[in-house]
């Protein structure tokens, strides 16, 4: 199987009653609604798709297919910095967003924490692979949003 990573995200989350909850310990705790709000806030005025979300010490970093990266406050309310590079990406081919993939995968993983999410070209098919701390990987078709596979490593 030929697999090429196109984009990725690292965050922490717990699935609670089918809803992804992003969490961190201490004063930097951030909820899933803060993560979603950060992506929505960063997306204002940007036509390119968001494909990477990282929670750093005191901010979210949202990266877009056109190379734009925006730093957003942890509560998701304010863009604090914008940068741009000329990175080329096939992310625009994905009809399902990063947020959509997280929402589709979280209920299938059980009560656990998210460790990473990557957009891969898997033998010509774009697939979001969302990994969780309980060694469950959930593959979500990036064009349809359908969960393709739930894999538990033993």
N, C-alpha and C positions, 0 to 999 in steps of 0.2 A: 504494500500500500504506500503510495507516494503522498507525503504530507508536508506541506509548507506553511509555516506560521506567517500570517500576514499582519496581524495586530494582536495586542494583548492588553489585559487589565489585571491589576493586582489590587485587591481590596479585602476587607473582612466583612462577613455577613452571617447572619443566622436565619434559617427559614422558620418562620413562626406562622402557623395556620395558613400556609400557602402564600405568605407574603415575605419577600426578601427584606431582611432588616440588616443594614450595614451597621457594624458596631466596632468600637475600639474601647480600650480601657481608659479609665481616668478622665481628665478634663477634655480630651480630644474626641470623646464619643460622638459618633455621627449616625443618624438613623437612615433607613432606606429612603425616606421622604427627602432628607437632606441631599442624598446622592442624586436622586432623580431631579430635585430642584436645581442642583448644581449643573447638571447636564442641560436642563431646560434654560437656565439663566445664561450659560455659556453659548447656547445655540442661537440666541437672539441675534439677528443680523447676519447669520452664517448660513449659507445654502448647502454647504458640504455636510456629510454625515459624521457624527461623533463616533469614534471607534476605540478610544482608549480612555479609561478613567483610572486615575491613581489617587489614593489618599495619602498625602504627604503629612508632615508634622502639623502644619497649621492651615492646610488648604487642600482643595481638590484640584487636580490638573486634568483638564478635559482636552483631548487631542482630536482634531478633525481630519478628514481625508484630504483636504487641500493644504495640509501642513500647519494650519493655525492651531496654536495651543493657548488655552485660557486658564489662568489660575482663578479659582473661585473660593470664596470664604467657606468654611466648614458647614455653615448653616445653609449654604447654597444661594444666598441672597445677593451677592455682589461679586462682579468680576474685578480682580485686583491687578491683573497683569495680562497682556496679550502679546504673544510672539508668533512668528511664522517662519517656516522653512519650506523648501521646495520638494518635499517628500512626495513621491508618486505612490499611489495605492489603488488597489482594486476594491477598497471598502465600499465605494459607491455602487458596486454590483449587489451588495447585500441589501435586501429589502427590509429585513428585520434588524432593528437597531440593537446596540449593546444593551440598553435598558430592556428592550423586549426579550432578548435572549436570557438576561438574568431573571426576569419575571417568569419565563417559561420553564427555566431549569430549577429554580429554587424549590418549588413544591415537590419535585421528583426526587430530591436529595435527602429529604428528611430533616430533622432538627439538627443542623450542623452549621459550620461556618464556611463561607466561600473563601477559596484561596487564590483562584486565578480564573481568567477567561481569555480565550484566544480565538481569533478568527483565522481559520485554516482553509487552505485549498486542499481538499481531501479527494484525490483522483478526479479533479475537475469540478467538484461540488464544494461550494462555500459552506462551511460548518462552523458555528460557534461551539467551542468546547469549554464548558464551565466546570471547574474543579472545586471540590469541597474537602474539608479537613477529615471527613470520615472515609476518605479514599473512594468517593463516588465521583465519576465524571459523567456529565450529561451533555450529549451532542444535540444541538438545535440547528435545523436547516436554516441557513441565513437568508434564504429566498422565500420560504413558506412559514417559518416559525414552528414547524412541527418538530416535536422531540423525536429524534431518530434512534437514540440509544441511551440507556442508563447502564453504566458499567461500574461495578463494585470490585475494586482490587481486594484480593484476599491476602 
